[in-house]
Amino acid sequence: MTATAAASARARPAARGARVEARGFGWHHPGRAEPSLHGIDLVLEPGERVLLLGPSGAGKSTLLHALAGVLHDDDGQTRLGELLVDGTDPEHARGRAGLVQQDPESGVVLSRVGDDTAFGLENLAVPREQIWPRVREALDRVGLDLPLDHPTAALSGGQKQRLALAGAVATDPGLLLLDEPTANLDPDGVRQVREAVLACLERSGATLVVVEHRTAVWADAVDRVVVLGRDGGISHDGPPAEVFGAAGDELRAAGVWVPGWVPPTRPAPRPAPGAPEPEPLLTGEDLAVSRTRPTRRQLRARRRAARTGRPVDDAAAGRDLPTAAAGVDAVLRRGRVLALTGPNGAGKSTTALTLAGLLPPVRGRVEAAPGLARGAGPDPFAWRGRELVARIGTVFQEPEHQFLRPTVREELEHGPRLAGADPQERRRLADGLLARLRLAHVAEANPFTLSGGEQRRLSVATVLATAPDVLVLDEPTFGQDALTWAELVELLLELVEAGTSVLAVTHDAEFVRAIGAEALDLARPAAGARR
């Protein structure tokens, strides 16, 4: 612990924070040639605030999961060295740690916002009369102004992230562990989450370990920056000004995000002056979209209406569902990029899934041009599965939602196999994508053991394997270090230059600029819109 960090920690009230000690600690997942994490020697004193950085795949999330006591050395997994929280194995000190994971979906347990926030308190046997005031306070602190009975299934990805933080904050943990807590949030949400975390720390004196690629958000709020090396161990440890200043060039070369720096990329292609606009491939007209899925009966009614052209009443077709966005007009042209931007809860992901043919619009219509439909009909939602994946490939906000096979290589070969590619062609495609997206070293690993950044790159690769005309990406830069961010930008620029159309949902303004996207800002629905 540095002298500056120790003085800062001592100046804070309560000092109820947990003490962390790691000696040669590491973790080896089954199916991996090398440990996900190894050689970690670290001491965190109670009340310290630490920003944990490192290249994608360095083991940041693994270390947080170990500190939270949710890793188990069984089923072929191997613990290396020693890790202690308040002198105890983290598995036996779970009440001391609150973990907010990279994937907010994984933290949602119950169907209503209030019940989900109360879940941790109930497990800690907090008296009933204390639970609901603490639930409401936690929700207010993270800026989630919703009724306690609001359905969690109706939340956006960013709202689920705030819900997960509320559940952790409500328990007043001695060790608060945050894995990319602001990655899917708009600027206002980032501010609210940062303020909520700092208020929790000031009140409780908890120890903080936060993993975040948005380093500027936390740089002035932490005592230490600890950087994990790509090949194991800790490469840098010290006050933020010292680490980012003296070691800035080294960190940038390793792909670690440094405040105020964006990796350089080549200019995005621009249309020649006076050149005609490319043909529209996908058009959305006056769309109203919903996060609530229609029933099977309503879906059958919509598909039947889409194929036959016969009208169907609103209730039978589920057109009276609450809407996430309304009045949306969108045009995606061949070889262009359209970015859906806007605040959390504005319906960006739902609109993207609707344009991708995975959800039916509540009202309005989505139409595919003949050049995209290729005889399948104008409505993507009416296409069969094989017709859809060959034309529109979608990368979901939570990458693990689309993993189907036991290894990374098999995952990449799955789509081409369904499309009828022979084994030699499948292997050629997989090898190329493994190399291009820096996944060759995990080719035989289970996709669910990858880091968040590696899972995101794998989800992109699985869609590229079928070479669709349209690529729909939901938060594509989530979890990427600076090197893989720049490589993803370059890959998308090449695809666009080759004629692929890209629809991206993102809060990453630098990404929008780098790929030369046209931005469609989805404001919150008007007061008169049905919700």
N, C-alpha and C positions, 0 to 999 in steps of 0.2 A: 504493500500500500504506500503510495507516495505521501510526502509530508503535506502537500496541498490538499489531497483528497482526505487525509485523516483530519486535518483542521476543519474542513468543510463539513465532514460527517459529524464531528464532535459538536459543532455549533448548532446542530438541529435538535429539536425537542424529542422527547419520548424514547429514542434509541431502542425501539422494540424490534429492530431489524434482525434478520437471521445472519449468521456467520457461515460463510462457504469456504470449504477447503478442498482442493483437488491436488492429488499427488500422482503423477504419471497416469492420469485418467484417460480412458479411451473406450470406444465401443465398436464392436465388429458385428455387422448384420450378416445373416446367412446369405450365401450366394454372391458375396462381394469378395473380390480378390484381396482388397486392402481394407483396413478398418475405416469406418466413416469418420472417426475421431481418434486421435492418439497423442500421447506425450503432453497432456495438459497439466501444468503446474500453476496453481492459482490460489490466492487467498483474497476473499472479499470480507471486509469488516462490516459489522452491523450498521445499516444506514447509508452505506455507499451507493452511489448511482453510477452504473457502468453501461457504456454503449459498446456492444459486442459486434465486431465487424469481421469481414473476411471474404474471400472470393466465393462464388457459388460452388457448393459442394464441399466447403471446408469443414462442415460439421457444426455450424452455429445452432441449427434447430435441434440437432441431436443432443448437444450440451444442455439446451433448455429443457428438453424432455427428460433428460437424466436428472437434472436438478429438481424437476417437478415430481420425480418418483414414478413416472409412467413407463419407463423402460424396464424390461425384465430379462435377466440373463437365463433364458430358457428357450426352447424351440430353436436351438442352434445359434442363438445370439450369445456374444461373449463380452463380459465386462473386463476392462483392463485397468489396473491400478485401483485407486481409492477416491471416492467422492463423498463428502460429508456436508450435511446441513445442520448446523448447531450440534456438531459432534455425532450425528446420527445418519445412518443410511437414508437417503431421500425417500426410499420406498416406505419407511416407517415414520416419516415426518411430513406426510402429505398435507396435513392441515396448516402447515407453515407456508406453503407455496401456493400462489395463484398464477395459473398459466393461461395466456391468451395465444392460441395457435395461429399459424399462418392462414389456415383454411377456416374461416369463421363458421362455415356450415357444420364442421365437425364438433363445434362447441354447443350447438343447439340441441337440447335434450328434450324439452317439453313443448307443447303446442301453443302455449300462451306466453306473452312477454313477461308478465309478472311471475308466473310459475317457474319459468326458465331462470330468471334472475334469482329467485328464492331457493333454487335447487341446492346450491352449495351451502347456504345457511342451514337448510334443513338437515343436510348430511353432517354438519358440525354440531347439531343439536342445539342451535340457538333458540331461545324461548320464543314461542309464537308471537307474543306481543311486541317483540323487537324486530321480527322478520320484515313485516310489511313497511314500517317506516324506513328501514335500511334499504329495502328494494326500491322504494320511490326515490330516496335520496341518491342511490347509485345511478338510476336511470336519468335523473336530472343532471347529475354531474357529467355524464357522457353525452348529453344533448339528445337523448332519445325520448322526445316528448310524445309518448303514445299511451293510450289506455292500457291498464294492466292486463286486460283480457284480449288485447290485439293479437291476432294469430301470427306466430313466428313464420309460418309458411308464406305470409304475404310480405315479408321484409325483403328489401334489396340486399345485395352482398355487403354494401357499406353499412347498412343498418344492422345486419347480423354481426358485423365486426364490433360495433358499439355495444350491442347486446352482450357479446362475449366479455368485453371489458367491464361492463356493469356487473356481470356475475362474479368476476374476479375481485373488483374493487369492493363489492358488498361484504366480502368475507374478511376484510382488513388483514390481508396476509402479511407475514413477516418478510416474505421474499416474493416480489412481484416480477414475473417473467413475461415479457412481451415479445412476440415474434411477428415482426412487420405489422405493428398495430395500426399504422396509417396508410398502408399500401393502397387500399381501395377506397380511400376517402377523398372528398372534395376539400378545397382549402379551408372552408369553414369547419368541416368535420375534423380536419387535422388539428386546427386550433383548439376545438372543444376537447378532443381526446388528450392532447398535450396538457391542457389546463387541468383536466380531470385527474390525470395521473399525478401531476405535481401536487395538486391539492391533497390527494390521498397520501402521498409520501410525507408532506408537511405535517399532516395530522397523525400519521401512524409511526413515522420513523422507519418505514420498511426499507429493506435493501432492494434495489432495482437492477435488473439486467434486461436491456432492451436490444433487440436485433432490428436494424432498420437501414434500408438503403437511402432513405431521405435523411442523410446525416445532419443536414442543417437544422432539422426540426429539434434535435436533441443536443447538439454540440454545446450549447451554452447552459444546458440543464444538468449535465453529468459531471462527475468528478474525474472519471477515468475513461479512456478508450482502450479496449483490449482487442487486438487484431489476431485472428487465427491464421496460421500459415497454410498455403495450399497443400503443402506436403506434411502437415502435422505441427503440433506445438503452437506456441504463441510467438508471433514475429515482432509485435510491438505492444507496449503497455505503458501508459502514462497519461498526464493531463491532456485534454483535447488540443490545446494550442501547441503543445510540444509534439504530439504525434502527427497532427495534420500539417504542422509547419516543417519541422526538421525531416520528417519521413514522407512528406507529401508526394514527391516524385516517385519514390519507391512504391507507395500505395497505389498511385494511379497506374503504374506499370503492371501491378498485380491485379488490377481490375476492381480495386476497392474505391467506392464512391467517396470523394472528398468534397466538403462543402463549397458551393460556388463553382464547381467544375462539371462540365458535360463532355464526354468523349467526342472527339471530332469524327464526323462522317462526311461522305462526299455529298455534294448538292443533290437534292431530289430533282428528277427530270421535270422540266416545264414544257408545256405545249408551245409550239412555234406560234408567233403572232399571226393572227388571221386563220389559223388552222381550224377546220371544222371540229365540233365536239364529237367524241367517240359515241357509239350507239349506247343507249341505256340497256343494261342487262337486267336489273331489278328495279322496280318502281313500287313505292308504297304511296297510296293516295288516301288522305284524310283518315289515317289509321288511329284506332283506339285499341290499346293492347292491355292485357291483364296477366298478372302473376298467378291468378287462380285458374287452375286447369279446368276446362269443361269436363263434364262426366263423359263416360264412354258413349252413352246414348246421344248426348249432344254432339260429340265428335262424329259419330256415324251420320247424324243428321246434316252436319256441315259438309262432310265428304260427299254425301249423296247429292247435296245441293250444288257443290262445286262441279261434280261430274255431269249432272243432268241439267243444270241451269234452272231448276225449279225452286221457287222461293220457299223459305221456311220461317216460321214466326220466331221472335226474339228469344222467348223463354225456351223453346224447344232446341234452339241452336246455342244457347248460353250467351246471347248477346246482351244480357242484362247484368253481366258480371261486373264487379268493381274494376275500374281501369287504373293502370299505372301511368299511362300517358294517353293523350287524346289529341286529335287534330294534327298528326304527324304526316308530313309529306317528305319523302326521301327518294332520291334518284342515285343509283350506283351505276357508273359508266364503265365500259371496258377499259382495262388498263389504268384505272384511277383508284384513289384511296378516299374513302369517306369515313370521317371520325365522328362517332356519337359522343358528345361531351355534355356536361351539365352536372347539377348537384346530385348527391345521393338521394335515391328514392324518386328520381325523375322518370324512371322507366327505360333507361338506356339498354340494359341487358335484355329486358323483356321485348323491347322493340327490335333488337338485333335477332333474337331467337324467332320472332315473328317473320322478319324479312328472310331469315334462313329457311323458312318452311317447317320449323319444328313446333311452332305454336300457331293456332289460327287467330286472325285478328278478331276482336270483339265487334268492331265495325270498320268500314273501309275495305280496301283490298290490296293484296300484293300480287304483282303481275311480273312474270318472267318473259323476256323477249324471246322470239323464236330461236335466235342464235344460242341462247342458254337452254331453253326448254328442249330443243332437238326432238320434237314430236311427243314430249311427255305431257303437254298441256300447259296453260299459262299460270296455273296456281301451284306454287311449290309445295304447299301443304297437302295437296292431293297426290303428289308423286309417291311412288313406291320407294322403299328404303334404298335399293341399289341405284335407282334413278337419281335420288337426292345426293348421295355421297359422291357420285361421279360428277356432279355439277356444282354443288355448294358444300364446302367443308367447314365445319364449325369447331372452334376451340372454346370450351366452356370456361367460365370464371374459375371454377374449382376443377383443376386438371384431372384429379383422380376419379372424377365422375365418368370419364370415358375410357378408363383402363380395363381391359378384358382378359389379358393374357398373363402368364406367370413370369415372363422375362421381358426385358426391354426389346430385345431382338424380335421375339415372337409378336410383341405388340406392333412393331413397325411392319411386320410381314402380314398382319391380319387383314388389313384393308386390301392390299394387292391380291391376297389369296381369294377373298370374296369376289374380287373383280375378274378372277380367272387367270392371273399371272402364273407362269410356271415357276418351279422352285429356284432355278438359276436367276430369273429376273427378279424374284422376290428378294433373294439374297443381295443382288446388285443394288437394288433400291435401298435396302436396309443399310448396307455398308456405307453408301454415299451419305445418307442422312445421319448416321451415327458419327461420321467424321465431321460433317458440316456443322452439326449442332453440339459438338464436344460431348458426345455420349458414348464414345467407343469404349471407354474404361468401365462402363457399367452395362455393357451389352447383355450380360448374362444375369444381371441383378433383377430382383423383383421391383416393378415400378413403384410400389408403395414404400420401398426403403430409400428412395431417392430424396434429395433435398427438394425444397419447394421450387427453386430455380430450375433444377434438373427436370422435375416433373412438368413444369411449364414448357420447357424446350421439347420434351418428349411428346406432349400433347400437340404441339405445333407440327412436329415431325410426322406423327401418325396421320394427320390430315393431309400433309404434303405428299404422303406416299401414294395417294390416289389421284394426284394432279387435278384438283377441281378447277373450274373456271372462276369461281368466286370463293374467297377465303374470308370467313367471319371469325374475328378474334375478340375475345372478351378479356380485357386487361392483359394484353400480351407481354408487357414488360415487367409484370409482377415477379419479384424475387430474383431479378437478374442483376449480376454484378456489371460493372461498367464495360468490361470486354464483351460479355455475351449480349449486353444491350446493343452495343455497336454492331456486333455480328448479325443480330436479328434484324436491325435496321437495314443492313446491307443485303441480307437475304430477301427481305420484302421488296426493296428497291429493284432487285434483279427480277423478281416475279412480276412486278408491275410493268417493268420495261418489256417483259415477254408477253404481256397482255392479260395477266391475271388481275382481277378486281378484288380489292380488299375493303372490308367493312370492319372498323375497329372501334370497340368501346374502350375508352381510356380517360384517366385523369392526368396522364403524363403529357404536359404541354410540350416538353422538349421532343418527345416522340412524335407528336402531331407535326411539329415543325420539321423534324428530320426526314420524315417520309413524304413531305409535301402534300398532306391531306387537306381536303376541304372539310371544315368543321361544321357539323350540324348540332347546335346547342339545344338540348331538350330542357326547356324551362319546366318548372313544376306545373301540373295541370291547372287550368283556370278554375276559379271557384265554382263555375257552373258545370264542370265536368263530373260525370258520375264516377264515384270511387267506391 
